[in-house]
């Protein structure tokens, strides 16, 4: 019996393999429908901000998915937070941002253990909006947790050039320099491949968004 149909909306091909792996591991019954606009990330970087035109494209992808009878929608790119909020507000099916579930899990760890959270990011245009999303979730819970963001753009350059090993090594090196913290979180689905390398470098928990996102969506649709 086929499980729920989930639309996965991508702004880069780099995000696709990690979420496919997360579904295979944590929700193999789900039917995945992939929607890709591979120019979105570059257009977001060039624009320097989330424009009305970019927002319309993000919302339009959700409308397309919804018209085809999906049970849930998961965006896999972290640079479009407010646009995804707009898409979710217009949908009846669960429509999730890539990092909200991971942020909740990270907040749980920080509240229990104390200390900062450190976010490693390889796509600098997404960092400001992600910090705003984190702050909104932190404030909604009424807890005091500091987030430190560390950009590692060279790692994404390496991945774009097909050098996955360099991507993982650069992130592991950056993680080794962050100092004491409650947990390290990855900003992007594309970073998931470095989880083993980073976890082997540090002693604190390392959270990667695909696993948390898939588990959250499965819980909502159970």
Backbone as ProteinMPNN parsed JSONL, in Angstrom:
{"seq_chain_A": "XXXXXXXXXXXXXXXXXXXXXXXXXXXXXXXXXXXXXXXXXXXXXXXXXXXXXXXXXXXXXXXXXXXXXXXXXXXXXXXXXXXXXXXXXXXXXXXXXXXXXXXXXXXXXXXXXXXXXXXXXXXXXXXXXXXXXXXXXXXXXXXXXXXXXXXXXXXXXXXXXXXXXXXXXXXXXXXXXXXXXXXXXXXXXXXXXXXXXXXXXXXXXXXXXXXXXXXXXXXXXX", "coords_chain_A": {"N_chain_A": [[0.842, -1.195, 0.0], [0.579, 2.154, -0.913], [2.072, 4.927, 0.707], [1.573, 8.248, 2.15], [1.63, 10.974, -0.2], [4.301, 13.058, -0.722], [5.374, 16.244, -1.463], [8.475, 17.406, -2.414], [10.262, 20.251, -2.464], [12.727, 21.785, -4.229], [15.526, 24.007, -4.402], [17.981, 23.626, -5.335], [19.996, 21.081, -6.783], [21.679, 19.896, -5.001], [20.424, 19.418, -2.614], [18.846, 17.21, -2.896], [19.657, 14.415, -2.765], [20.284, 14.058, 0.055], [17.725, 14.297, 1.323], [16.266, 12.296, 0.091], [17.625, 10.069, 1.073], [17.0, 10.368, 3.801], [14.226, 9.915, 3.795], [14.201, 7.26, 2.882], [15.351, 6.0, 5.032], [13.79, 6.76, 7.313], [11.082, 6.966, 6.602], [10.016, 5.087, 4.613], [7.645, 4.335, 3.407], [6.419, 6.532, 2.353], [5.481, 8.369, -0.572], [7.476, 10.074, -2.727], [7.447, 13.212, -4.375], [9.236, 15.12, -6.508], [9.997, 18.498, -6.961], [11.803, 20.787, -8.768], [13.443, 23.846, -9.02], [16.121, 24.866, -10.251], [17.344, 27.292, -10.598], [16.714, 28.97, -8.562], [18.359, 29.3, -6.237], [20.694, 30.614, -7.199], [19.475, 32.921, -8.234], [18.475, 34.014, -5.892], [20.86, 34.577, -4.556], [22.005, 36.481, -6.29], [20.092, 38.511, -6.206], [20.278, 39.345, -3.572], [18.391, 39.624, -1.629], [15.15, 38.541, -0.462], [12.992, 38.736, -2.882], [9.836, 40.021, -4.214], [9.279, 38.668, -6.562], [10.764, 36.268, -6.297], [9.461, 35.213, -4.081], [6.923, 34.775, -5.168], [7.517, 32.717, -6.926], [8.277, 30.651, -5.177], [5.873, 30.277, -3.759], [4.252, 29.56, -5.903], [5.246, 27.044, -6.624], [4.372, 25.473, -4.492], [1.633, 25.696, -4.893], [1.38, 24.33, -7.318], [2.14, 21.745, -6.492], [0.128, 21.2, -4.613], [-2.151, 21.148, -6.204], [-1.878, 18.709, -7.365], [-2.577, 16.858, -5.571], [-1.073, 16.285, -3.209], [-0.139, 15.156, 0.091], [1.446, 16.426, 1.9], [3.979, 18.996, 2.142], [7.365, 19.673, 1.761], [9.892, 21.949, 1.904], [13.266, 22.205, 0.81], [15.312, 24.032, 0.806], [17.028, 26.585, 2.493], [16.941, 29.346, 2.218], [14.645, 30.83, 1.912], [12.723, 31.596, 3.801], [10.53, 33.438, 4.632], [9.012, 33.433, 2.332], [8.241, 30.764, 2.215], [6.659, 30.688, 4.478], [4.537, 32.228, 3.53], [3.596, 30.535, 1.524], [2.783, 28.363, 3.09], [0.719, 29.475, 4.567], [-1.318, 29.611, 2.749], [-2.052, 27.044, 2.22], [-3.755, 23.932, 2.832], [-2.675, 21.473, 3.474], [0.036, 20.15, 5.506], [2.861, 22.233, 5.41], [6.154, 22.627, 5.32], [9.026, 24.397, 6.485], [12.556, 23.959, 5.879], [14.163, 23.794, 8.208], [12.818, 24.018, 10.645], [12.06, 21.878, 12.341], [14.545, 20.855, 13.101], [15.584, 23.075, 14.465], [13.884, 23.096, 16.697], [14.611, 20.681, 17.931], [17.274, 21.285, 18.499], [16.977, 23.416, 20.271], [15.817, 22.058, 22.41], [18.027, 20.539, 23.257], [19.844, 22.569, 23.98], [18.49, 23.875, 26.055], [18.379, 21.849, 27.929], [21.106, 21.19, 28.363], [22.482, 23.598, 28.521], [24.404, 26.392, 27.3], [25.673, 27.73, 24.148], [24.258, 27.456, 20.806], [25.687, 26.438, 17.732], [25.631, 27.304, 14.407], [26.551, 26.001, 11.385], [27.022, 27.162, 8.142], [26.888, 27.027, 4.6], [25.986, 28.568, 2.561], [25.969, 31.745, 2.314], [23.893, 33.76, 1.738], [21.618, 32.779, 2.984], [21.87, 33.011, 5.714], [21.06, 35.202, 7.365], [18.229, 35.168, 7.246], [17.753, 32.663, 8.323], [18.724, 32.947, 10.907], [16.822, 34.727, 11.827], [14.532, 33.117, 11.73], [15.232, 31.177, 13.62], [15.359, 32.803, 15.899], [12.689, 33.564, 16.137], [11.456, 31.086, 16.734], [12.793, 30.5, 19.107], [11.944, 32.636, 20.75], [9.204, 32.129, 20.817], [9.096, 29.905, 22.404], [9.982, 30.936, 24.732], [12.537, 30.789, 25.873], [16.018, 31.225, 26.724], [18.509, 31.209, 24.57], [21.522, 31.309, 22.88], [22.513, 31.795, 19.509], [25.189, 31.099, 17.442], [26.515, 31.874, 14.339], [28.396, 30.427, 11.718], [30.037, 30.901, 8.792], [30.888, 28.871, 6.018], [31.687, 29.064, 3.25], [33.447, 28.105, 1.369], [33.196, 25.378, 1.479], [30.766, 24.793, 0.207], [31.422, 25.667, -2.339], [33.308, 23.742, -2.984], [31.673, 21.467, -3.038], [29.946, 22.103, -5.135], [31.762, 21.906, -7.153], [32.137, 19.249, -7.346], [33.714, 18.034, -5.41], [33.268, 16.306, -2.921], [34.646, 15.263, -0.734], [36.392, 17.318, 0.057], [34.498, 19.233, 0.793], [33.356, 17.966, 3.083], [35.605, 17.798, 4.717], [36.317, 20.515, 5.117], [34.112, 21.437, 6.556], [34.305, 19.853, 8.851], [36.719, 20.798, 9.851], [36.0, 23.46, 10.403], [34.061, 23.011, 12.363], [35.656, 22.005, 14.374], [36.817, 24.3, 15.314], [34.961, 25.827, 16.683], [34.648, 25.931, 19.419], [33.433, 25.548, 22.858], [30.049, 24.416, 23.058], [26.478, 23.75, 23.079], [25.413, 22.245, 21.005], [26.003, 21.517, 17.538], [24.622, 22.697, 14.56], [23.52, 22.028, 11.247], [23.043, 24.175, 8.512], [21.945, 23.591, 6.021], [20.328, 21.215, 3.839], [22.078, 20.066, 2.007], [24.434, 19.766, 3.389], [24.324, 17.476, 4.839], [25.772, 15.198, 4.135], [28.206, 15.534, 5.364], [27.937, 14.78, 7.959], [29.002, 12.541, 9.364], [31.761, 13.061, 9.265], [31.957, 15.509, 10.643], [30.805, 14.864, 13.129], [32.703, 13.08, 14.012], [34.73, 14.753, 14.709], [34.066, 16.456, 16.792], [32.729, 16.615, 20.184], [30.195, 17.307, 20.951], [26.598, 17.068, 20.247], [25.593, 16.756, 16.802], [23.434, 18.149, 14.577], [21.419, 17.575, 11.731], [19.388, 18.829, 9.121], [17.628, 17.172, 7.344], [16.803, 14.682, 8.574], [15.372, 15.433, 10.937], [13.326, 16.952, 9.761], [11.915, 15.139, 8.109], [10.993, 13.332, 10.031], [9.359, 15.024, 11.559], [7.35, 15.726, 9.698], [6.275, 13.233, 9.138], [5.199, 12.658, 11.657], [3.182, 14.608, 11.801], [1.409, 13.717, 9.897], [0.631, 11.254, 10.725]], "CA_chain_A": [[0.0, 0.0, 0.0], [1.367, 3.38, -1.013], [1.87, 5.866, 1.796], [1.243, 9.615, 1.753], [2.453, 11.597, -1.236], [4.969, 14.241, -0.177], [6.091, 17.077, -2.423], [9.761, 17.942, -1.974], [10.521, 21.399, -3.331], [14.167, 22.023, -4.17], [16.108, 25.138, -5.12], [19.288, 23.178, -5.819], [20.093, 19.626, -6.84], [22.495, 19.418, -3.892], [19.57, 19.052, -1.483], [17.958, 16.098, -3.224], [20.126, 13.128, -2.248], [20.123, 13.913, 1.508], [16.344, 14.078, 1.764], [15.896, 10.962, -0.38], [18.188, 9.13, 2.052], [16.244, 10.478, 5.051], [12.958, 9.218, 3.605], [14.474, 5.827, 2.796], [15.688, 5.52, 6.371], [12.815, 7.047, 8.352], [9.702, 6.937, 6.152], [10.083, 4.486, 3.275], [6.309, 4.16, 2.84], [5.978, 7.774, 1.708], [5.742, 8.544, -2.0], [8.103, 11.389, -2.932], [7.299, 13.909, -5.645], [10.272, 16.143, -6.496], [9.857, 19.688, -7.789], [13.102, 21.467, -8.746], [13.757, 25.051, -9.784], [17.546, 24.948, -9.919], [17.835, 28.665, -10.706], [16.277, 29.768, -7.412], [19.468, 29.66, -5.341], [21.509, 31.637, -7.844], [18.707, 34.159, -8.315], [18.442, 34.568, -4.53], [22.189, 35.135, -4.276], [22.188, 37.684, -7.11], [19.176, 39.55, -5.728], [20.723, 39.834, -2.272], [17.263, 39.661, -0.712], [14.006, 37.754, -0.914], [12.155, 39.674, -3.619], [8.46, 39.598, -4.477], [9.311, 37.69, -7.643], [11.2, 34.986, -5.738], [8.377, 34.719, -3.234], [5.865, 34.256, -6.041], [7.953, 31.418, -7.466], [8.199, 29.685, -4.085], [4.451, 30.01, -3.521], [3.728, 28.878, -7.069], [5.621, 25.629, -6.578], [3.455, 24.819, -3.558], [0.334, 25.617, -5.555], [1.483, 23.242, -8.301], [2.129, 20.483, -5.759], [-1.178, 21.006, -3.988], [-3.117, 20.814, -7.253], [-1.675, 17.322, -7.751], [-3.089, 15.979, -4.53], [-0.102, 15.845, -2.213], [-0.577, 15.174, 1.486], [2.321, 17.31, 2.645], [4.991, 19.679, 1.338], [8.592, 19.994, 2.473], [10.916, 22.695, 1.177], [14.59, 21.727, 1.21], [16.295, 25.119, 0.717], [16.86, 27.391, 3.702], [17.1, 30.776, 1.952], [13.363, 31.38, 1.47], [11.84, 31.405, 4.95], [9.287, 34.201, 4.611], [8.235, 32.969, 1.185], [7.635, 29.49, 2.595], [5.559, 31.044, 5.377], [3.42, 32.657, 2.686], [3.056, 29.338, 0.885], [2.104, 27.549, 4.1], [-0.516, 30.143, 4.982], [-2.336, 29.421, 1.72], [-2.239, 25.613, 1.984], [-4.419, 23.155, 3.874], [-1.796, 20.383, 3.873], [1.241, 20.613, 6.195], [3.876, 22.792, 4.516], [7.223, 22.847, 6.286], [10.345, 24.921, 6.168], [13.533, 22.881, 6.035], [14.939, 23.735, 9.445], [12.074, 24.285, 11.873], [12.121, 20.723, 13.234], [15.896, 20.797, 13.65], [15.703, 24.138, 15.461], [13.206, 22.658, 17.916], [15.456, 19.674, 18.57], [18.468, 21.961, 19.022], [16.561, 24.168, 21.454], [15.677, 21.085, 23.492], [19.366, 20.202, 23.753], [20.451, 23.734, 24.627], [17.802, 24.121, 27.323], [18.759, 20.779, 28.861], [22.538, 21.154, 28.651], [23.064, 24.925, 28.654], [25.411, 26.718, 26.301], [25.246, 28.237, 22.841], [24.175, 26.621, 19.621], [26.502, 26.932, 16.631], [25.1, 26.92, 13.098], [27.459, 26.051, 10.254], [26.284, 27.44, 6.902], [27.751, 27.105, 3.429], [25.358, 29.464, 1.593], [25.819, 32.956, 3.124], [22.636, 34.507, 1.618], [20.543, 32.232, 3.813], [22.169, 33.049, 7.14], [20.262, 36.192, 8.086], [16.844, 34.709, 7.378], [17.727, 31.521, 9.231], [18.866, 33.48, 12.262], [15.516, 35.29, 12.181], [13.633, 31.987, 11.998], [15.612, 30.613, 14.908], [14.973, 33.731, 16.958], [11.23, 33.485, 16.297], [11.142, 29.852, 17.444], [13.292, 30.629, 20.479], [11.069, 33.546, 21.485], [7.906, 31.473, 21.011], [9.245, 28.969, 23.525], [10.283, 31.701, 25.932], [13.792, 30.346, 26.468], [17.184, 32.041, 26.385], [19.547, 30.397, 23.918], [22.264, 32.101, 21.899], [22.932, 31.109, 18.291], [26.346, 31.654, 16.743], [26.565, 31.386, 12.961], [29.735, 30.348, 11.138], [29.968, 30.667, 7.361], [31.946, 28.053, 5.436], [31.267, 29.09, 1.844], [34.372, 27.298, 0.559], [32.708, 23.992, 1.445], [29.759, 24.692, -0.86], [32.154, 25.766, -3.606], [33.899, 22.431, -3.241], [30.615, 20.534, -3.408], [29.513, 22.475, -6.485], [32.801, 21.464, -8.083], [32.202, 17.795, -7.316], [34.692, 17.542, -4.442], [32.567, 16.066, -1.677], [35.593, 15.033, 0.355], [36.84, 18.632, 0.536], [33.334, 19.804, 1.49], [33.239, 17.375, 4.414], [36.79, 18.159, 5.5], [36.246, 21.926, 5.5], [33.12, 21.569, 7.622], [34.864, 19.255, 10.058], [37.718, 21.737, 10.368], [35.279, 24.602, 10.979], [33.442, 22.554, 13.605], [36.7, 21.872, 15.383], [37.251, 25.614, 15.789], [33.866, 26.639, 17.226], [34.723, 26.037, 20.865], [32.364, 24.881, 23.609], [28.661, 24.743, 22.733], [25.554, 22.657, 23.387], [25.251, 21.418, 19.804], [26.273, 22.118, 16.227], [23.544, 22.413, 13.619], [23.799, 22.304, 9.834], [22.052, 25.079, 7.965], [21.401, 23.187, 4.726], [20.207, 19.791, 3.549], [23.244, 19.606, 1.25], [25.536, 19.519, 4.301], [24.088, 16.235, 5.557], [26.815, 14.222, 3.802], [29.367, 15.759, 6.229], [27.57, 14.501, 9.343], [29.948, 11.603, 9.976], [33.054, 13.731, 9.423], [31.867, 16.52, 11.702], [30.574, 14.172, 14.405], [33.953, 12.46, 14.424], [35.684, 15.793, 15.079], [33.62, 17.157, 17.997], [32.085, 15.771, 21.187], [28.808, 17.698, 21.145], [25.697, 16.561, 19.202], [25.561, 17.428, 15.507], [22.096, 17.975, 14.012], [21.319, 17.852, 10.302], [17.949, 19.053, 8.969], [16.715, 16.23, 6.7], [16.241, 13.687, 9.492], [14.353, 16.057, 11.777], [12.209, 17.401, 8.943], [11.123, 13.98, 7.695], [10.327, 12.807, 11.21], [8.287, 15.939, 11.925], [6.26, 15.62, 8.741], [5.629, 11.939, 9.37], [4.376, 12.786, 12.858], [2.002, 15.425, 11.511], [0.494, 12.986, 9.01], [0.302, 9.948, 11.297]], "C_chain_A": [[0.874, 1.241, 0.0], [1.04, 4.316, 0.138], [1.521, 7.245, 1.28], [2.167, 10.116, 0.655], [2.986, 12.92, -0.695], [5.686, 14.974, -1.301], [7.35, 17.629, -1.773], [10.162, 19.024, -2.955], [11.956, 21.851, -3.135], [14.554, 23.281, -4.949], [17.508, 24.819, -5.619], [19.299, 21.658, -5.836], [20.867, 19.066, -5.655], [21.656, 18.931, -2.721], [18.821, 17.752, -1.703], [18.415, 14.781, -2.599], [19.963, 13.006, -0.732], [18.692, 13.638, 1.943], [15.822, 12.731, 1.26], [16.409, 9.907, 0.612], [17.406, 9.154, 3.359], [14.898, 9.777, 4.94], [13.176, 7.708, 3.563], [14.721, 5.231, 4.182], [14.513, 5.618, 7.341], [11.354, 6.983, 7.92], [9.623, 6.329, 4.756], [8.714, 4.314, 2.615], [5.837, 5.391, 2.07], [6.348, 7.766, 0.226], [6.28, 9.96, -2.216], [7.792, 11.932, -4.322], [8.253, 15.101, -5.617], [9.926, 17.274, -7.472], [11.142, 20.499, -7.646], [13.063, 22.708, -9.621], [15.207, 25.388, -9.447], [18.123, 26.341, -10.068], [17.506, 29.502, -9.473], [17.44, 30.209, -6.531], [20.339, 30.757, -5.938], [20.768, 32.965, -7.919], [18.588, 34.824, -6.945], [19.774, 35.214, -4.189], [22.397, 36.435, -5.033], [21.321, 38.828, -6.596], [19.631, 40.143, -4.4], [19.62, 39.927, -1.242], [16.14, 38.802, -1.296], [13.001, 38.699, -1.567], [10.733, 39.142, -3.776], [8.421, 38.526, -5.567], [9.741, 36.315, -7.161], [10.116, 34.374, -4.862], [7.263, 34.11, -4.075], [6.247, 32.893, -6.611], [7.874, 30.328, -6.399], [6.75, 29.296, -3.814], [3.857, 29.212, -4.685], [4.071, 27.399, -7.1], [4.721, 24.856, -5.611], [2.068, 24.677, -4.168], [0.308, 24.479, -6.567], [1.386, 21.894, -7.59], [0.748, 20.19, -5.192], [-2.222, 20.581, -5.01], [-2.989, 19.361, -7.699], [-1.92, 16.358, -6.598], [-2.075, 15.484, -3.528], [-0.695, 15.952, -0.813], [0.264, 16.099, 2.354], [3.379, 17.878, 1.721], [6.182, 19.993, 2.238], [9.536, 20.729, 1.538], [12.285, 22.276, 1.706], [15.672, 22.8, 1.136], [15.997, 26.155, 1.786], [16.872, 28.897, 3.464], [15.777, 31.494, 1.666], [12.307, 31.345, 2.571], [10.514, 32.13, 4.869], [8.41, 33.785, 3.441], [7.557, 31.642, 1.494], [6.501, 29.719, 3.582], [4.326, 31.456, 4.582], [2.777, 31.469, 1.994], [2.259, 28.509, 1.875], [0.767, 28.153, 4.504], [-1.657, 29.909, 4.001], [-2.672, 27.952, 1.481], [-2.997, 24.963, 3.137], [-3.543, 22.003, 4.359], [-0.573, 20.94, 4.604], [2.311, 21.048, 5.195], [5.018, 23.292, 5.39], [8.44, 23.521, 5.677], [11.399, 23.862, 6.492], [14.079, 22.708, 7.436], [14.124, 23.838, 10.725], [12.138, 23.108, 12.843], [13.503, 20.602, 13.875], [16.1, 21.871, 14.709], [15.043, 23.73, 16.78], [14.047, 21.633, 18.665], [16.693, 20.309, 19.192], [18.133, 22.769, 20.269], [16.373, 23.234, 22.649], [17.034, 20.761, 24.107], [19.963, 21.368, 24.53], [19.801, 24.039, 25.969], [18.226, 23.09, 28.36], [20.217, 20.901, 29.295], [23.119, 22.513, 29.002], [24.114, 25.149, 27.583], [24.808, 27.189, 24.995], [24.959, 27.098, 21.873], [25.032, 27.256, 18.532], [25.919, 26.396, 15.326], [26.183, 27.094, 12.048], [26.631, 26.221, 8.985], [27.269, 27.569, 5.754], [27.2, 28.029, 2.347], [25.033, 30.768, 2.316], [24.498, 33.707, 2.935], [21.504, 34.004, 2.507], [20.712, 32.533, 5.294], [21.284, 34.029, 7.906], [18.831, 35.703, 8.297], [16.747, 33.523, 8.329], [17.895, 31.956, 10.679], [17.542, 34.079, 12.736], [14.511, 34.186, 12.502], [13.948, 31.362, 13.36], [15.148, 31.507, 16.045], [13.467, 33.679, 17.209], [10.841, 32.22, 17.066], [11.626, 29.909, 18.89], [12.361, 31.495, 21.314], [9.714, 32.91, 21.767], [7.955, 30.5, 22.178], [9.59, 29.672, 24.825], [11.544, 31.255, 26.644], [14.921, 31.265, 25.998], [18.284, 31.131, 25.864], [20.212, 31.267, 22.866], [22.673, 31.235, 20.717], [24.12, 31.838, 17.686], [26.417, 31.032, 15.352], [27.989, 31.471, 12.427], [29.583, 30.011, 9.654], [31.162, 29.876, 6.861], [31.641, 27.934, 3.941], [32.187, 28.253, 0.957], [33.908, 25.844, 0.469], [31.653, 23.821, 0.354], [30.418, 24.802, -2.231], [32.747, 24.414, -3.978], [32.831, 21.438, -3.701], [30.088, 20.827, -4.804], [30.498, 22.005, -7.544], [33.015, 19.949, -8.048], [33.174, 17.202, -6.319], [34.01, 17.385, -3.085], [33.502, 15.872, -0.499], [36.1, 16.352, 0.934], [35.729, 19.337, 1.293], [33.27, 19.285, 2.923], [34.414, 17.777, 5.301], [36.731, 19.599, 5.981], [35.222, 22.149, 6.613], [33.619, 20.969, 8.928], [35.905, 20.179, 10.689], [37.05, 22.934, 11.021], [34.634, 24.211, 12.303], [34.47, 22.435, 14.724], [37.166, 23.188, 15.963], [36.167, 26.374, 16.554], [33.927, 26.787, 18.738], [33.535, 25.382, 21.547], [30.977, 25.358, 23.163], [27.796, 23.533, 23.054], [25.414, 21.705, 22.217], [25.668, 22.223, 18.591], [25.129, 21.735, 15.307], [23.981, 22.809, 12.216], [22.675, 23.159, 9.27], [21.314, 24.498, 6.763], [21.326, 21.668, 4.584], [21.473, 19.262, 2.877], [24.437, 19.269, 2.142], [25.444, 18.163, 4.986], [25.188, 15.201, 5.318], [28.038, 14.352, 4.713], [29.102, 15.364, 7.677], [28.581, 13.585, 10.029], [31.286, 12.29, 10.235], [33.032, 14.739, 10.558], [31.673, 15.857, 13.061], [31.839, 13.504, 14.923], [34.998, 13.454, 14.904], [35.348, 16.422, 16.43], [32.907, 16.19, 18.936], [30.607, 16.116, 21.376], [27.915, 17.117, 20.047], [25.78, 17.409, 17.936], [24.214, 17.104, 14.856], [22.083, 18.404, 12.558], [19.843, 17.859, 9.917], [17.126, 17.967, 8.301], [16.048, 15.249, 7.654], [15.127, 14.282, 10.328], [13.122, 16.443, 10.978], [11.307, 16.242, 8.54], [10.359, 13.406, 8.889], [9.172, 13.704, 11.649], [7.086, 15.782, 10.996], [5.525, 14.29, 8.906], [4.728, 12.002, 10.6], [3.092, 13.565, 12.617], [0.962, 14.647, 10.717], [0.118, 11.6, 9.542], [-1.153, 9.925, 11.745]], "O_chain_A": [[1.794, 1.368, 0.808], [-0.124, 4.482, 0.503], [1.205, 7.405, 0.101], [3.335, 9.735, 0.586], [2.222, 13.786, -0.267], [6.508, 14.39, -2.007], [7.292, 18.246, -0.709], [10.377, 18.753, -4.136], [12.359, 22.244, -2.04], [13.992, 23.579, -6.003], [18.148, 25.655, -6.257], [18.674, 21.022, -4.988], [20.731, 17.886, -5.333], [22.12, 18.119, -1.921], [18.21, 17.237, -0.767], [17.613, 14.1, -1.96], [19.542, 11.951, -0.258], [18.466, 12.827, 2.842], [15.017, 12.091, 1.937], [15.691, 8.962, 0.942], [17.167, 8.109, 3.965], [14.468, 9.114, 5.884], [12.401, 6.958, 4.157], [14.341, 4.093, 4.457], [14.257, 4.686, 8.103], [10.466, 6.95, 8.772], [9.202, 7.001, 3.814], [8.631, 4.164, 1.396], [4.946, 5.291, 1.226], [7.383, 7.232, -0.172], [5.594, 10.936, -1.911], [7.864, 11.21, -5.317], [8.095, 15.998, -4.789], [9.608, 17.039, -8.638], [11.529, 20.86, -6.534], [12.705, 22.649, -10.797], [15.483, 26.103, -8.484], [19.278, 26.567, -9.705], [17.978, 30.633, -9.356], [17.501, 31.369, -6.121], [20.682, 31.721, -5.255], [21.361, 34.021, -7.694], [18.599, 36.051, -6.845], [19.807, 36.29, -3.592], [22.917, 37.398, -4.47], [21.761, 39.977, -6.555], [19.392, 41.32, -4.133], [19.882, 40.276, -0.091], [16.18, 38.398, -2.458], [12.246, 39.383, -0.875], [10.459, 37.972, -3.508], [7.624, 37.59, -5.498], [9.16, 35.306, -7.561], [9.883, 33.166, -4.898], [6.723, 33.057, -3.736], [5.394, 32.018, -6.761], [7.452, 29.208, -6.685], [6.44, 28.115, -3.658], [3.056, 28.301, -4.476], [3.267, 26.586, -7.556], [4.352, 23.714, -5.884], [1.405, 23.657, -3.981], [-0.679, 23.748, -6.659], [0.648, 21.009, -8.022], [0.257, 19.065, -5.282], [-3.08, 19.748, -4.716], [-3.894, 18.833, -8.344], [-1.521, 15.194, -6.646], [-2.199, 14.362, -3.036], [-1.62, 16.726, -0.565], [-0.171, 16.507, 3.431], [3.651, 17.326, 0.655], [6.019, 20.515, 3.341], [9.933, 20.196, 0.502], [12.447, 22.022, 2.9], [16.841, 22.504, 1.381], [14.848, 26.558, 1.966], [16.817, 29.661, 4.427], [15.784, 32.643, 1.224], [11.133, 31.094, 2.303], [9.465, 31.504, 5.022], [7.184, 33.788, 3.557], [6.42, 31.418, 1.08], [5.488, 29.02, 3.534], [3.205, 31.077, 4.922], [1.553, 31.397, 1.887], [1.184, 28.006, 1.546], [-0.199, 27.433, 4.753], [-2.828, 29.997, 4.373], [-3.499, 27.646, 0.622], [-2.889, 25.399, 4.283], [-3.643, 21.594, 5.516], [-0.177, 22.079, 4.357], [2.626, 20.321, 4.253], [4.862, 24.273, 6.118], [8.828, 23.263, 4.537], [11.149, 22.965, 7.297], [14.426, 21.594, 7.828], [14.698, 23.751, 11.811], [12.259, 23.317, 14.051], [13.615, 20.282, 15.059], [16.721, 21.613, 15.74], [15.585, 23.991, 17.854], [14.181, 21.704, 19.887], [17.114, 19.92, 20.281], [18.917, 22.803, 21.217], [16.731, 23.584, 23.774], [17.175, 20.713, 25.329], [20.522, 21.179, 25.61], [20.486, 24.421, 26.918], [18.411, 23.42, 29.531], [20.526, 20.732, 30.475], [24.131, 22.593, 29.698], [24.651, 24.193, 27.023], [23.605, 27.067, 24.761], [25.355, 25.952, 22.085], [25.092, 28.481, 18.424], [25.739, 25.19, 15.162], [26.679, 28.201, 11.84], [25.651, 25.505, 8.778], [28.347, 28.145, 5.906], [27.857, 28.255, 1.331], [23.945, 30.903, 2.875], [24.002, 34.264, 3.915], [20.539, 34.727, 2.755], [19.775, 32.327, 6.065], [20.809, 33.704, 8.994], [18.287, 35.812, 9.396], [15.766, 33.393, 9.061], [17.272, 31.389, 11.576], [17.183, 33.954, 13.907], [13.727, 34.312, 13.444], [13.048, 31.062, 14.145], [14.607, 31.024, 17.04], [13.021, 33.743, 18.355], [9.99, 32.275, 17.953], [10.948, 29.421, 19.794], [12.024, 31.144, 22.445], [9.136, 33.124, 22.832], [6.952, 30.298, 22.862], [9.502, 29.078, 25.9], [11.628, 31.327, 27.87], [14.789, 31.982, 25.006], [18.907, 30.384, 26.619], [19.533, 31.893, 22.052], [23.119, 30.1, 20.884], [24.065, 33.044, 17.446], [26.383, 29.81, 15.208], [28.695, 32.454, 12.652], [29.058, 28.953, 9.305], [32.304, 30.159, 7.223], [31.372, 26.844, 3.435], [31.762, 27.749, -0.082], [34.199, 25.159, -0.512], [31.648, 22.809, -0.348], [30.022, 24.116, -3.173], [32.697, 23.995, -5.135], [33.052, 20.665, -4.633], [29.812, 19.905, -5.572], [30.121, 21.738, -8.685], [33.959, 19.434, -8.648], [33.444, 16.002, -6.358], [34.161, 18.234, -2.207], [33.182, 16.276, 0.619], [36.226, 16.493, 2.15], [35.979, 19.97, 2.319], [33.146, 20.067, 3.866], [34.242, 18.06, 6.486], [37.061, 19.878, 7.133], [35.446, 22.961, 7.51], [33.377, 21.526, 9.999], [35.963, 20.322, 11.91], [37.484, 23.381, 12.083], [34.654, 24.987, 13.258], [34.177, 22.733, 15.882], [37.84, 23.206, 16.994], [36.432, 27.475, 17.035], [33.305, 27.698, 19.286], [32.72, 24.733, 20.891], [30.763, 26.546, 22.923], [28.303, 22.432, 23.273], [25.307, 20.494, 22.407], [25.684, 23.454, 18.617], [24.712, 20.577, 15.277], [24.708, 23.783, 12.021], [21.498, 22.899, 9.521], [20.169, 24.872, 6.509], [22.149, 20.936, 5.134], [21.895, 18.136, 3.146], [25.352, 18.568, 1.711], [26.393, 17.743, 5.647], [25.498, 14.413, 6.211], [28.822, 13.411, 4.835], [29.952, 15.589, 8.54], [28.971, 13.842, 11.168], [31.877, 12.119, 11.301], [33.976, 14.817, 11.344], [32.31, 16.25, 14.038], [32.026, 13.375, 16.132], [36.032, 13.06, 15.442], [36.247, 16.874, 17.139], [32.527, 15.089, 18.539], [29.847, 15.304, 21.904], [28.429, 16.707, 19.006], [26.006, 18.618, 17.994], [23.893, 15.94, 14.614], [22.644, 19.435, 12.187], [19.104, 16.973, 10.345], [15.958, 17.831, 8.668], [14.845, 15.011, 7.549], [14.046, 13.701, 10.422], [11.997, 16.283, 11.452], [10.082, 16.345, 8.617], [9.192, 13.036, 8.755], [8.125, 13.209, 12.065], [5.945, 15.714, 11.451], [4.298, 14.236, 8.823], [3.621, 11.462, 10.59], [2.04, 13.225, 13.16], [-0.237, 14.895, 10.851], [-0.622, 10.86, 8.893], [-1.626, 8.91, 12.255]]}, "name": "protein", "num_of_chains": 1, "seq": "XXXXXXXXXXXXXXXXXXXXXXXXXXXXXXXXXXXXXXXXXXXXXXXXXXXXXXXXXXXXXXXXXXXXXXXXXXXXXXXXXXXXXXXXXXXXXXXXXXXXXXXXXXXXXXXXXXXXXXXXXXXXXXXXXXXXXXXXXXXXXXXXXXXXXXXXXXXXXXXXXXXXXXXXXXXXXXXXXXXXXXXXXXXXXXXXXXXXXXXXXXXXXXXXXXXXXXXXXXXXXX"}
